């Protein structure tokens, strides 16, 4: 519950700092992915970012995301990519064997099959966050509980620099490396218009 309150405070601070779009609104809601407190077709866009790998009954969560999406709406799903994630699992049990941790590693085809079964149509896919893969490999190698280990800490500084400054050279590196070592698989889908 405190996490939801923290998100609410973040939204308030963003509004106060002029970082929220005029007319935009954000309301934190505590819910389960299996039963969202919204009516059918409530949203034009639904984003499920890096959550399905944590949910044992992912099919139910996918069905619920599709339920609250309006016909003609867009769904974006991201999960850890199979082979970079596999390296993390091989290097460290502590990476995934924690409460709320990752319960599965998706293969691209497997996730597409589950999404199609929920009656959404894939329209695009790509890989993202290539610069993040080495960071997680270092964390797994040095120990998930060793946040002060030199190499992971140094690499984390690079990631923060990249996020805050977005220099051209990290943008180019990420774009070139995403097809090879992108940490995340991103799939874009559409919910078909209902026929009369």
Protein Blocks (a to p, Z undefined) as FASTA:
>chain_A
ZZmmmmmmmmmmmmmnopacehiacddddddfklccbdehkbfbdcdehklmmpmblmlm
mmmmmmmpcehiacddddddfklmmmmmmmomklmmcghiafbdcdfklmmmmmmmnopa
cfbdcdehklmmmmmmmmmmnopklmmbmklmmmmmmmmmmmmnopaklmmmmmmmmmmm
ombdcdddddddddZZ
